[in-house]
């Protein structure tokens, strides 16, 4: 019996450190991004500086087009390996612990602070205490039509935890979907698609049409980093599919250069429409819809390009020893890789709290921004190290493995 169990276990996947590095870069970059929104004109961030700039949103847009989509792609890749290794129920249980527990905890314990500071920042006459505000934050109602964000309220919000909500939802959707599929038929179809994509250049860009259509006709949602919420499901499913066959990985390496240039050109072409339209995320004029379509196509191209280019670079590096000795760089990498989810959860309440005090200064935007980033990033890392990482209870609450 023991021999049979060992033989049917899925082998552990090859670790792809370049993808871990992208996750770390995006999460730490969110401190810079959300700090910039404090000074961006036309954005409804929690705390706003008196002086704002139009340029900030233009610069931030290039991060919006690829950063969260690539996180969902990488999450889909990881979900394929985890589901294969743990099975359906084991995978669902692990996702509920690693994502569901921190989602509930952070929503109740951390998310009220930015909303309270929004009210204080917007109205100098608002003097309600934080404890007095909490019951209003927790006054919620169910709105199934907003699925998966079914819990709504006048002051309640999931805030930046929308990423965790969607990731948990997509992960749990995989379990019954996977069990209901005829596996042999799916395997044959996947084999044909992988072979066609490998043999015919350009097929890897076809999904760009689906993203273009969603952005053009369903619109874009500012609350979810610009993309429509169901666009992220396609990125997640794409990652899940890419993990199933190494031929897709080969195609991404091969076409990464073309994808990078095409993505940059499409994004640049979308820019004027976003600048000129009155409501570029939602209005159905030809200018706005076509600009959103270009943005969606650009996002897919850049999500193909970034892992592909990093994979090319990794293959050029000399192979490592089977058990390389620990180095300072390796220890830092392991430290940050384990910290990704807690840092994501912690960063926005800290950025908003620091911004609430920094924006009262009479200093140039650049000075305020640098101070905000340095303090917020330092406090986020310190909170992780001192308040999260060191005890089993807090590690559990923030979704970390023991």
N, C-alpha and C positions, 0 to 999 in steps of 0.2 A: 504493500500500500504506500509506503513512504517513497519508494522508487517511482511509483506512478505519479504521485503528486509533484515530485521534483521535475519530472519530465514534461509535465503540462504547464508549468509556470512560464509565463512570458519572460524572456530575458530582459534585463535592465537596459534601457536605451543608452546609446552613446551620449555622453554629456556634451552639450553644445555651449561652451562658455561665452561665445559671442552673443548668443541670444540672452543669456543672463545679464551680460553687460548692457545690452539695449534696455532691458527692463530697469536696471539700476539707473541708467542715464535718464530715462523718461521720468521715473519717479522723483529723482533729485531735481531734474529739470522743471518739475511742476512747482517747486518753490520759486524758481525764477519766473515762471510763467504767471502764476497767480499773484506774485508780487507786482508784476508788470500791469496786471489788470487794475490795480489800485490807481494807476496813472493814465489809463486808456480812456479816450473819449468814446462815448457811444456804448459802453459796456456797463451793465447793472451789477457791479460787484458789491460786496457787502459794505466795504468802506471805500470812499472815493476821495482822492486828493482834490483840493480846490483847483489846482492847475493840472490840466490833462493834455494829452497829445494824440493826434490822429495817427501818427507814425507807428505807435506801439502796436495797434491792432494789425497793421500791415505786416510787421515783423513777426508778430505772434501767429499770424495765419499760417505761415509755413510750418510751424510746429503742429498746429491743429490738424493739418491735412494728413499727417502720417503717425503722430505719436500714439494716440489712443488706439487707432486701428492696428498698429503693429503689436501693441500689448494684447489685444484680443487674438490676433493671429498666433502669437507665441503661447497664449493660454490654450488655444485649440490644439496646438502641437502637444503640449503637456497633458491635456485631457485624454488624448488618444492613447498615450503610453500608460497613464494612470488607470484608465478604464480597462485596458487590456491586461494590466497586471493585477488589479484588484477585483475585477468583475463588477457587474452592475450595482448590486447593493452595497458592496464595499466602497465603490467609488462615490455613490450618493452619500453614504455616511461620512466619508472623509471630507467631501465638499461642504456638508452641513456644519461640520466641526471647524474646518479651516476658514470658511467664508461666512457661514450663517451666524456663528457665535460672535465674531468681531463686528459683523454688520449690526446686530441687535445692540450690543454693548456700546459701540461708538455712536450709533444713532441716538440712543437715550442719554449717554453721558457727555459726549463731545459736541454734537451738532447744535444743541441749543445756543452755545456761546456765539457763533457767528451771526445768528439771527438776532440775538439780543443786541449785539454791537451794531448791527445794521440799523436798528431802531434808534439807538443812542446817537449814532453818527448822523442820521438823516434829520433828527429833530432835537435841537438844543434844549427844548423844554421837556423832553422825555426823561423821567427820573425813576421809573419803575425799577425795583431791585431785581437782580438775577433770579433769586428764589421766587419772587412774585411773578416773574415772566414764565417760569417753567410750566405751571399748569396750562398756560395758553399754548405753549409749544406742544404739549402732550394732548391737546384737544383735537382729536383726529376723526376722520370719517373714511369709509371705504368707497373707492371709485373704481369698479372693475374695468371700466372702459380705458383706464390709464395703465393697464397691465404692461409690465410687471410692477409699476409704481402705484399699487392699489391703495396704499395708505396715504391720505392727503389731509391737509389742514391749512387754516389761514396762516399760521406761523410754522407749522411742522414742515420739515423737508428732509430728504435723504442727503441733500447737498452733494459734496464730492464723492459720497459713497454710492452714487449711481453706478459707478463702474463695478462695485462689488455686487450690487443688486442684479445687474445684467449678467455678470459672470456666473453667479450662483444659479440664476434662472436658466441660462443656456446649458450649464453643466447638468442640471437635473433633467432638462428636456432630452438630453442624450440617452438616458437610461431606457425609458420605454421605447424611444425611437429606434435605438439599436436592437433591442430585443424583438421588435416587430418586423425587422427587415429580413428578407431571405438572404442569408449571408453569402451563399455560394453565388447567387446571381449578382449581388452587389460587388463581390470580389471580381467576377468576370468583367463587369462594366468598368470598375475602377482600373483593371488591368488594361483595358482597351483605351480608356481616356489617358492613362499615363503614357502608353506607347505612342498614341497620336500626338500628345503634347511634346514628347521627346523628339519625334521624327519630323514634325511640322513646325517650323519656327513661326512665332507670332500667336499661336493658340493660347499661350499663357496670358495674353492680354485680353482675351474675350470676356473674362469676368468684369473688366472695366465697364462694359456696356451695362451690366446689371447695376453696378454702383452708380453709374451716370443716371440711369432711369429712376432709381430710388430717390436720389438727391433732387432730380428735376421735378418729379411728379408728386412725391410724398413730402418734399421739403426738407429742411434741416432744422435741428432743434438746438438752440443756444445752450440750454441747460445741460446738454450731453456732449460738450466740447464740439458743438457745431454739426456733428453728424446726426442723422436720424437714428433713433434707437435700434431699429431693425437692420440698419446697415452693419452694425457691429456683429449681429448674428451671422451674417455672411462672412465677415472676416474670421470669426471663430470657427465656422464650419470649414472655411478654406484651410485654416491651420490644422484642423482635425484631419482633413483629407490629405494635405501635404505630408503629414507624418506617416501615412499608411504606405507610402511607396517612395523609395529613394530616387526614383526617376524624376519626380517633381522637384526634388532638391537639386538634381543635376540641371534641370531646365532653368531654375532660378539663378544658379551660378552662371549659366551660359548667357542668359538674356538680361542679366543685372545691369550692364552698362546701358543698353538700349532703354531699359525701363527707367533708369535714372534720368536720362536726357528727356525722354517722353514725359515723365512725371513733372519735371521742372518746367517744361514748355507748356503743358496743359494748365499747371497751376498759374503760371504767368498770364496765360490767356484768360483765365477766370477772373483775375484781379480787377480789371476795369469795370466789369459788370457788378461786382460786389461794391465797388466804390460809388457807382452811379445810381444803382437801384435804390428806391426808398426803403423797401423791406426785402433785401436780397434772400433772406432765409426762407421766406414764405410766399411772397407774391408770385403770381403765375404769369407775369409778362414774359415775352420772348427773351428779353435781356436777362432777367433774373433766372429763369428756368435753364437757359443755355449755360449761364455762368455756373449754376449749381451742378449741371451735368459735367462740365469740364473739371470742376473741383472733385466730383466723385471718381471720375476716370483717373485723375492725377493721384488720388489717394491709393487706388489699387496699384498703379505703376510704381509708386514709391515704396509700398509695402512689399512688392516683389524685389525691388532694387536693394533695399537696405540689408535684409538677411542674405541675399545673393552675393553682394559685394563683400560683406563680412566673412561669408563662407569661403569665398575665393582667397581672401587674405589669410584665413586660418589654414587652408590647405598648403599655402606656400611656406608656412612656418615649419622648422624642423620638428620631428616627432619628439614628444616628451618621454622621459623614462616612465616605466609602469607605476612606480611609487616615488614621485619627485619629492625631495626634501622641502619642508615648509619654508617659505620666504615671507618677508614683510608684505610684498605685493599679493602673494597668494592668501595670506591671512586676512588682509583687507578685503580682498575679493569675496572670500567666504563670509566674512562679517556682513558686508553689504548685501550679498545675495540672500542671506537669511532675514535681513531687515526690510526687504522691499515692501511687504504688505503693512507692517507696523508704521513705517515711514510714510507710506501713502495715507494711512488713516490719520496720522498725527499732523501732517504738514499744514492742512488748510486752516483748522482752528488757530494754529499758532501764527500763521501768516496774517490772518485777519486781526488777531489780538495785537500783534506788533504794529500793524498798519494803523490801527486805531490811535495809537500814540504818536507814531512817526508823522502822520499826515498833518498834524497840528503845527509842525515846524514851518518857519519861513525860510526855506532853503530851496535851491534848484532841484528839479525833478531827478536829475542824475544822482545828486548827493542823497536825497531821500531814498531812492531806489536801492542804491548800494548798501546803505545802512539797513534798510528793511531786509534785504536778502541775507546779509551777513548775520544779523541777529536771528532772523527766523530759521535759517538753516542750522545755525549753532544750537538754538533751543530745540529744534526737531531732533537732531542727533543726540543731544543731551537727554531729552525726554525718553528716547528709545533706550539709551544705555542705562539710565538710572531708574526709570519708572516701569519699563516693559521687560527688558531682556533678562533681568536678574532673578526673577521669581517664577515658579511654575504657574501660579495663578494668573499673573499678568501675561505670561507667554500664551497661555490658553485663551485668554480674553482677546488677544490680538492675532490669533490664528497661527501661532508659531508651533513648530514641532518641538517635542522635548529633547 
